[in-house]
Amino acid sequence: MELQEVIEKRGSIRKYKAGSIPDKDIKEIIKAAGLAPSGKNMQNWHFVVIKDKKKMEDIADIVVAKNNIIAKDMDKADRKKADRFRGFCKNFTLFFTDAAVLTVVYSAFYAPSGYDEYKLTGRDPDKDLILLRNPGMQSLGAALENFSLKTADLGYGSCWMTSANYAAEEIAAYIKKETGFEKEGYFIAALMSMGIPAGDQKSPSRKDPEDIYTFV
């Protein structure tokens, strides 16, 4: 496909048909992700590919368990918001169990230019350079966009998820226990579901181009 067609085709796919994705296609997708730009060429990403349905379901159970813990604490303050949190988990996170592939995306902390210099001058680099701007996550975002676009280019669908990040530590512990995988200095930053799209899934409307630029 032409680049513009791929960009327009890409969407957040949350419904999948039965069917697998060949390993060679998965490797192509990850290769495309790895070609993204990153600060100081750190390439602060690592992709753990899960095709085993039992492991996907176990991860879903971990997310539900953590969601329940948080929601029960929320009940004391606002039951309606707690129920919405439960519903969001059910409707916008657990669908990944129907996907052919779940990729757990790991990232590493990136100290941007000026970080150590800020510390020397008594400024707070974590607030200004990390919390507000976070170049490390910008780099990872570029990789995940490449991941999404290549997935669409090959005729599949994907969904870039951060909705389960509140269970990231528990998911990482499970993956370490079940597979032995652990990468020092890395943490889970996102999940990517991938599979064969079911039906025509409409993307939400986008802002008009005139609303997102300013020529000066």
Number of C-alpha atoms within 10 A of each C-alpha: 11 7 10 8 11 18 16 11 15 21 19 18 25 23 20 22 13 11 12 13 15 9 11 9 14 19 12 15 21 22 15 19 25 21 13 18 16 21 17 13 9 13 20 20 22 20 18 13 17 16 17 12 16 11 16 21 15 14 24 21 14 18 23 19 14 16 21 17 10 15 20 16 12 16 13 9 11 12 14 11 13 20 16 12 16 17 13 14 19 15 10 13 21 20 17 28 21 21 28 22 23 26 21 21 22 22 21 20 15 19 17 16 12 11 17 13 11 15 12 10 8 8 13 14 18 15 11 13 17 18 10 10 13 17 19 22 20 14 22 27 18 17 24 24 17 20 25 28 25 25 24 22 19 14 15 19 26 28 23 21 18 15 16 23 15 13 18 23 12 16 21 19 13 17 18 13 11 10 8 10 12 14 12 6 9 16 18 22 18 21 24 21 27 30 26 21 20 13 10 8 12 9 12 8 6 7 8 8 8 7 8 7 8 7 3 3
